[in-house]
Amino acid sequence: MNTYQNYDTIVIGGGPAGSTAATLIAQQGYRVLLLERDAEPTFKIGESLIPATYWTFKRLGMLEKLRASHFPQKFSVQFFTRTGKATNPFYFFETNPHESAVTWQVLRSEFDQMLLDNAAENGVEVRRGISVRKVLFEGNKAIGVVAQEKSSPDKNNDLETMHGTVIVDSTGQRSLIGRQLDLNTIEPNLKKASLFTHYEGGHRDAGINEGATLILHTEEKDSWFWSIPLPSNRTSVGVVGELDYLLQNRRGPDGKLNAQKIFDEELEKCHPLKQRLEGAKQLFPIQTTKDFSYRASRIAGQNWVLIGDAFGFLDPVYSTGLFLALKSGEMAADAIIEAFRESDFSEMQLGSFGQTFVDGMEAFRKLVYAFYTKEFSFARFLSEYPEHLGGIVDILSGDVYRRDVTHIFPDMSKMCYFPPEVPLAHSA
């Protein structure tokens, strides 16, 4: 076993959250190691940005790179009812005349690599193809990681121990520290599943509506589809529903799932999307994932922090995943930089951003619950409370940390149920 010492910060995972945190910490002159287990860029779902990511990209120095990319621009999100009727698009510039109202739809393999390259340009030591086996602790204090090259033929040898003052877990739904410390709790009312693929071709609207994210209900609102336009005339299409409805109750006599058959059956119940995909070519077999909503009870501890999906996952409906990944990476980086300046790596300091971050997640969570209430519709809500249009657009834009959006929820709660808020816990 080889030992390498010593980094100021070790970031585990090279997704958007990890790249963001690593870059911002390295910009302040600290020695940062980022370990990514995949040796090459890989396909990932979660391809739609929301406007509030602009401010993190500005700090990262990513705006010009995104403007020069071939990623389609996104001006709005549009919902379709169970009858197939299209609502008016929610244009982000309706409440925000700034250039940040325009964002992008991204291919994750390219986008994630852009962020990793940017991290390296800012002084981060990026190592790909390295799998972290566990985080090392002395008591409650994180002190390093044990890692191994994924290509190593011997799973018990060729291990490396790397020490760091702060360990940042950005391992996504693997949630390395969350699992080690048994921190994760699944939200029982949001146990969803997704089936998805990409298409080439198909219909897109004209002008600024060409890059819109479409959210389309099926006939009985038992499921919904996303449609996200991507480069090269490619479209990401996925269906989301309750786990039992979409997967568990659809198994054949042999107990196996036919994901393509389930996807096709749901598409038959979504006429606007079926029409848009006429003549389009499916590019790869249907992929399946469980979109369980979960959250860790703590966001930090002595010398460690959780960011991105390692801390929690909400729901794919409003494309909040990338935004929350980027924002948590940014907030955590600021807390870590302050920790170095004050020589204070306590849970209180490293997790000082936690409740603010969770409060923003809570605004999205309430809107998710509204969406999944069969009797609720945005059109009916805004017909009764037109003064809340701006608040809804602010949330869909991601402005949950820059503006007060909570004023819409007392009236919305008259039409749907919101679960109690769960504050962050702290170590005993």
C-alpha positions, 0 to 999 in steps of 0.5 A, a space after each residue: 500500500 502506497 501513501 501519499 501526503 498531503 492535500 489540503 482537500 480531497 474531492 471524491 467524484 468528478 461530477 459537476 458538484 465535485 468539479 465546482 468545489 475543487 475548482 473554487 478551492 484551488 482558485 484560492 491557492 490550496 492543494 486539491 486532489 480530485 479522484 474520478 472513478 471513470 477513466 473516460 467520459 460516460 453517458 449520464 442522465 440529468 441534461 438540463 440546466 436552469 438559469 441560476 447556474 449562471 452565477 456559479 459558472 461565472 465564478 468558475 470561468 465557464 460562461 465563455 466556454 458554454 457560449 462557444 459550445 454546441 449545446 442548445 440554448 434554453 429559454 423556458 420550460 413548458 407543461 402539457 396537461 393529461 389531455 395533451 393541451 400545452 400550457 403557456 411556456 414559463 419564460 425565464 426572462 419574464 421575471 429576469 431581464 438579465 442574460 442569466 435568463 438564458 441557459 443550456 441543454 447539455 450532453 453530460 459526457 461533454 459537459 462533465 469533461 468541460 468542468 473537469 478540464 476547467 478544474 485542471 486549468 485552475 490547478 486541481 490535480 485531476 486523476 481519472 480511473 481511480 476508485 475510492 474504496 473507503 474514507 479513513 476516519 480517526 474517531 469522528 475526524 476524516 483524515 483521508 481515503 483508500 483508493 485504487 486504479 480501477 484497471 488494477 487486476 488485484 483488488 486487495 493490492 495496489 491500494 493507495 492511502 491519500 491524506 487530506 485536511 478536508 474530504 469532500 464526498 461528491 460520489 453521487 448516489 453511491 454516497 460513500 460517507 453517507 453509507 459508511 455513516 448510515 446517514 441517508 433517509 429515503 422519502 417514502 412519498 417520492 419513490 419513483 422510477 425512470 425509463 429513458 433513451 435518446 432519439 435522433 430527429 423528431 419535431 421541435 418548435 421554432 425560435 426561442 421555443 426550440 430549446 425548451 424543456 417539455 414536461 408532458 403528463 400521460 392520460 391518467 397522470 400516472 406518469 409523465 415524460 420529459 423531452 430535452 433537446 440536445 445537440 446534433 438533432 438529438 432529444 433526451 426522452 424519459 418517463 417517470 412514475 411511481 416505482 410500483 406502477 412503472 416497474 414492480 407491477 409490470 413484470 412478466 410471468 418470468 419475473 423479468 422486466 421488458 423496459 422497452 415494452 413499458 416505455 412504449 405503452 406509456 408513450 401511447 398514453 402521451 399523444 403530443 410526445 408521440 406525435 413529436 417523435 414520429 419518424 425519429 430514430 431511437 438511439 439506444 436501448 431503454 435505460 432504467 433507474 430508480 429515482 428515489 428521493 433521499 437526503 442525508 441527515 447531516 451535510 458535514 462532520 469533522 473534516 468532511 462535507 457532502 455535496 451534490 447527490 451524495 447529500 441528497 436527490 430530489 426528483 427529475 421533474 424540474 431539472 434541479 439536479 445539476 443546479 443543486 450539484 453546482 450550488 452545493 459545490 459552490 457553497 461548500 467551497 466557500 465554507 471550506 475556504 473559510 475553514 482554512 482561513 480560520 483553522 476550524 474544520 468542525 462540523 459547524 464551520 464546514 456545514 455552515 451553509 447546510 441549512 441555507 442550502 436545504 431551505 432552497 431544496 425545500 422550495 423545490 420539494 414543495 413544487 415537486 409535491 404540487 406536481 405529483 398531486 393529481 388534482 393540482 394544475 399550474 394553470 388552475 392555480 395561476 388562474 386563481 392566484 395570478 400574482 404568484 406567476 413570478 414566484 413560480 418562474 423564480 423557482 423554475 429558474 432556480 432563484 431560490 437563494 437570491 429571492 424570497 419564493 416562499 410567499 407562494 406556498 400558503 396559497 398553494 397549500 390550499 390545493 395540495 399537501 406539503 409534508 413537514 420540513 425536516 431540519 438538518 441534524 448535527 452530531 451528538 
